[in-house]
Each structure stands twice: as structure tokens, then as C-alpha cells.
Amino acid sequence: MTLRPLYVYHPPYWKAVVPLVSVFFFLLMLRISRPSPWLPFARRLTILIGVLLSGIVAAGTFAQAQRISKASSNGTVMATIGTITNFRPGSGYVHQDESFTINGVFFSYIDYDGLPGFKRTNGMGGPVRPGACMRVLYYDHPPAGNRILRLESATAKDSIDHCK
């Protein structure tokens, strides 16, 4: 069976850089402002806050990636393959979750959650369609439910053979 990957989870390590970039621009703004006796203190405080925020975001992202890696190694990542049923499309403009079932396994996600895994709804150009043959690698993430780590689509010929 030939499967085409549609989504593969990668930890968002880039999020740790965002606070540092904002610190850079704030320091640039302080440099342009007129001199003040508080300016050296404001610079130090800005750098301290930026480094702390980056550390917190990096630690959270790393912990999330470690949790998923641990789930992969201890066998709690599961796979299911079959035809998508009970498909309820989400909207990209209204915060409405999208859900579907494959072989009795329920999946639900929304574009705007901060949890790891697949979250591109049909309204935002997502690849999930009713009746499509998909293979999903997922793990249980209480209380959010099954989180999709890898989503693969079967070719048309394979879907006839394997997804009935």
C-alpha cells in the first residue's frame, strides 16, 4: 500500500526565538528614544525579561517534544488505518472544531489550539475529506483526546483494496 504523508509532527522550537526578537526591537526602540536616567535599568530589565520568556517557552516546547518522544519509545503511539467516517468539517473563520472517526477511533482538533499535533481544518485547506482512506499515527493526550502525530493518505487504487 502506497501512503503519501500529509502531515508529520515536528516540535516548534522556533517559538523560543520570538521573545528574543521582540527584545531586540524593544532595545532598538530604547536606543532611539531620548536619554533618561532610567534608560540603563530599562535595557537590563528588557534583556532579563526576554531571556526569561525565551527560557520558559523553550522549556515548555522541549518538555512537549520529550513527552511525545517518550510516548513513541514506550509504545503508547498507536496507528489506525481506514476510511474516514462521521466527518464534521471545521470552519477556519469560526472557532469550530473538526472531527472524524477511523475504525472507531475518534479524532477532534481545531486550528487555534496550542497543543501538539495536526490541526488544519477543512475550512483552512486541510487534507481530511469524508470517505478518504487515511492512516493516522496518534497518541492519547488527556484531556484533549487523541492527538495526530502523522497523517497519511492512500492512493486511489490502494484505497479500494485496503479501506473497505
N, C-alpha and C positions, 0 to 999 in steps of 0.2 A: 504494500500500500504506500503510495507516494503522498507525503504530507508537506504542505507548504506553510512555514512558520508565519503567523500573522502578528504575534506579539511574544516577546521574551523579556522577562523582568530583569532590569539592571538597577542596582541601588543608585539613588540620585545624589551622589557625592557632591555634585556641583552646588547643591543648596548651601553647603558650608561656606562657600565663597561670597555669597550675596551680602552678608553683613559687612565683610571686609571691603567690598566695593562701595557700599553706602558710606562707610567710614572714610574712604579715600575722598569721595565727593564732598562730604561734610568738612573734612580738613581743608580741602581746596577752597570751599566757601569761607572758612575761617581765615584763610590766608588773604583772601581778597578784602575781607571786612576791615574797618578802620581799627587802629590799635586800641587796646583796652588792657587794664591791669589784670583782668581775668582771662586773657587770651591763652597764656601758657597752661593754666589749670584746665581750661575748656579743651585744649588739644589733648592733654594727657587723659582726661576723662573720656573723651571720644574714642581714643585708641583703646583704652581699657574696656569700654562697653562693647566695641566692635570685636575685640579678641574674645571676650566672654561669650557674646552671642554666637560667634562662629564656632567656638568650642562646644557650646550646648547643641547647636544644630548638627555639628559633625558627630558628636557622641550619640545623638538620637538616631541619625542615619546609619552609623556603624552598628549600633545595637540592633536596629531593624534588619540590616543585612546579615548579621550574625544569627539572629533568630531564624531567618529563612534558610541560611546555610545549615544550621543545626537540624532543622526540620528535614532538609534533604538528606542529611547523613544518617539520621536515626529512623528513616523510613516513614515519616508522617506525611510526606508529599505523596499524594495519590494521583492516579490518572484515570480518566474515563474517555471512552470514545463512543460516538453515536450521533443520532440525528437530533437536532435542536427541536424541542417541543415546548409548549407553554410559553412562547416568546412574548414578552411585553416590552415594546420599544420605549426607550427613554427619550427625553427631549433635551436638546442642547441649550434651550433658552429658558426652560422652566426647570427648576431643580427636582427632576423626577427620575427615580432610579430605573434602570433597565434590568430585566431578569429573564432567565430561561432555565430549562431543565434538560439534562442529558442523562439518560439511563437512570432516572430517579434522583440524580444529584442536582440540587438547586443552587444557582448562582445569581447574585444580585450585586450591582455596582452602580456608581454614579460618577459623572465627570469630575466633580469638585471635592471628592473626599481626599484626605491626606494619607490614607492607608496604602501600603504597597500593593502592587498588582495591577492587572488590566482594569481600565476604567473609561474606555472611549465608547460612548453610547452611539446608537444608530443615528440620532439627531446631529451628532458631530462627526459623522462619516465613519463610524465604527464598522468593523467587518462582519459582525454577527447578524445572520439572517435566518428567519424561520425555515426549518426543513433542511438546513445545510448540515453536512457531515463534518464534525469537528472532533479533535482530540484535545483534551484540556488537562494540563498538569496543575494541581491546586493543593492548597493546604488549608486546614481549618484555623481561622483567626478569630477566636471568641472576643467580643460578642458580635463581630462583623460577619461571621459566617465564612463560607468558602471563598478564598482569595485566589484568583487566577494568576499563575506564575508563567505559564506558557500556553499559547493558543495556536493550534494548527488546523488548517483546512485541508480536507481531502480533495483530490482532483475529481472531476465529474465521473470518470469511469470507475474510480475506486469507491466513490460514494454509493454507487449502485451495488457493488459487490459486498461491501463491509458494513454498511449502515442501515440495513433493512431491519 
